[in-house]
Amino acid sequence: MSEPTLPPVLTEIRDEFLELDEPIRLQLLLEFANELPAVPARYEGHPELTERVVECQSPVYIVIDIDNEGLVHMHATAPREAPTTRGFASILAQGISGLTVDEVLAIPDDFPRSIGLTRAVSPLRISGMTGMLLRAKRQVREKSGR
């Protein structure tokens, strides 16, 4: 099996965080929180069609779709009252959507630890983002038959 590699979009997001001084990184995370894409109408108000990320204290739900071209689309909901968690959900939804199945499965499991926020947010929050990523990858495997 090949070494996990970070897709260019997630590399760009990671590098954007790492270019900033630590205190400013939280501001960027809050910007991502405001940019969480809306879920498609078919999922709106239907949490039973999504998966709860139990690693998050806040009610975060994700679902993965794979389109006819084999591109992955991650959808997530997270409350506005939980901007850190919402920011992490946004990073993953924006970073995963549009990738191929292989690209998503190649994302290193420790990506959340690589963006330079481990001293700025609690380990529980990093664990929540890791949970989102691992659940997304599991859904991709299940839905793609891998």
C-alpha positions in Angstrom: 0.0 0.0 0.0 1.3 3.4 -0.9 2.2 6.1 1.6 -0.8 8.5 2.4 -0.6 11.7 0.5 -2.4 15.0 1.1 -4.4 16.3 -1.9 -3.4 19.7 -3.2 -6.6 21.4 -1.8 -5.9 20.2 1.8 -2.2 21.0 1.4 -3.2 24.5 0.5 -5.5 24.8 3.5 -2.8 23.3 5.8 -0.2 25.7 4.5 -2.5 28.6 4.9 -2.8 27.8 8.6 0.9 27.2 9.1 1.9 30.5 7.5 0.0 32.3 10.2 1.2 33.0 13.8 -0.6 30.7 16.2 -3.0 33.3 17.7 -4.2 34.3 14.2 -4.9 30.6 13.2 -8.0 30.7 15.3 -9.3 33.6 13.3 -8.8 31.6 10.1 -10.7 28.7 11.7 -13.6 31.0 12.5 -13.6 32.2 8.8 -13.9 28.6 7.8 -16.8 28.2 10.2 -18.7 31.0 8.4 -18.0 29.2 5.0 -19.5 25.8 5.9 -21.4 24.8 2.7 -25.2 24.2 3.1 -26.2 20.6 2.9 -28.3 19.6 -0.1 -32.1 19.9 0.4 -32.5 16.1 0.6 -30.5 16.1 3.8 -31.9 19.3 5.4 -33.9 18.4 8.4 -33.2 14.7 8.0 -30.4 13.7 10.4 -31.4 10.1 10.1 -29.9 10.2 6.6 -26.6 11.4 8.0 -24.1 10.1 10.6 -23.6 11.7 14.0 -19.9 12.3 14.8 -20.0 11.1 18.4 -16.4 12.3 19.0 -17.7 15.9 18.8 -19.4 17.3 21.9 -21.5 19.4 19.6 -24.1 17.8 17.3 -22.2 17.3 14.1 -23.6 15.2 11.3 -21.8 14.2 8.1 -22.7 12.3 5.0 -20.7 11.4 1.9 -22.0 11.2 -1.6 -20.1 9.8 -4.6 -21.3 11.1 -7.9 -21.5 9.4 -11.3 -17.9 10.6 -12.2 -16.6 9.0 -9.0 -16.1 12.3 -7.2 -16.7 12.5 -3.5 -18.9 15.1 -1.9 -18.9 15.6 1.9 -21.8 17.4 3.5 -21.8 18.4 7.2 -23.9 20.2 9.7 -22.6 21.8 12.8 -24.2 24.5 15.0 -23.1 28.1 14.7 -22.8 28.1 18.5 -19.8 25.7 18.1 -17.6 27.7 15.7 -14.4 25.7 16.3 -16.2 22.4 15.4 -18.0 24.1 12.6 -14.7 25.4 11.2 -13.2 21.9 11.3 -16.3 20.5 9.5 -16.0 23.2 6.9 -12.3 22.5 6.3 -13.1 18.9 5.7 -16.3 19.5 3.6 -14.4 22.0 1.4 -11.2 19.9 1.3 -12.8 16.5 0.5 -15.6 17.6 -1.9 -14.5 17.1 -5.5 -11.7 14.6 -4.7 -11.7 11.1 -6.1 -12.3 8.1 -3.9 -8.5 7.2 -4.0 -7.6 10.8 -3.0 -9.9 10.8 0.0 -8.7 7.4 1.2 -5.1 8.6 0.9 -5.6 11.5 3.3 -3.4 10.9 6.3 -5.5 10.1 9.4 -3.5 12.6 11.3 -4.3 15.5 9.0 -6.2 17.4 11.8 -3.0 17.4 13.9 -1.0 18.9 10.9 -2.7 22.2 10.6 -1.1 23.9 13.6 -4.0 24.1 16.0 -3.0 21.5 18.6 -1.9 24.2 21.1 -4.7 26.6 20.2 -7.7 24.2 20.7 -8.3 21.4 23.1 -7.3 17.8 22.4 -11.0 17.0 22.5 -11.6 19.3 19.5 -8.8 17.8 17.5 -10.2 14.4 18.3 -13.6 15.6 17.0 -12.0 16.6 13.7 -10.2 13.3 13.5 -13.5 11.5 14.1 -15.1 13.5 11.2 -12.2 12.5 8.9 -12.2 8.9 9.8 -16.0 8.6 9.5 -15.9 10.3 6.1 -13.2 7.9 4.9 -15.2 4.9 6.2 -18.3 6.1 4.4 -16.2 6.6 1.2 -15.0 3.0 1.5 -18.5 1.6 2.1 -20.1 3.6 -0.7 -17.4 2.9 -3.2 -17.1 -0.8 -2.3 -13.4 -0.5 -1.2 
